[in-house]
Amino acid sequence: MSITIEQKKLVQTTWKSVLPISDIAADIFYDRLFETAPNVAHLFDKVNMSKQKKHLMATLNTAVQGLDNLDRLVPILEHLGARHQKYGVENYDYYNVVGSALLYTLEQGLGEEYNSDVAA
């Protein structure tokens, strides 16, 4: 995994703008996820969505902060992927949908701060 210093700074700076709206961002994310991929909704049937939204934002925060130490972050993300496989995440298409929902969340949540650099 490789990330430039500029990319890391951009992600971390952008994340600082997301933190104050983290509850709203989580709502936007899951609304968009279920709108664009209703086939994943069954994975959340027995999930307390209020807690799940907090878990999402905490996990994203861990990932963003972990960009300073990729050797430590990669095993965390690998473990997260293994857990999601146990939850029923069946194929890589789910990850594409999640990525799209995250970008949509940034676009909606950041407004004018969202630009082509953030989208990349």
Secondary structure, DSSP 8 states (H G I E B T S, - for coil): ----HHHHHHHHHHHHHHGGGHHHHHHHHHHHHHHH-GGGGGGGTTS-HHHHHHHHHHHHHHHHHHTT-HHHHHHHHHHHHHHHHHHT--SHHHHHHHHHHHHHHHHHHHGGG--HHHH-
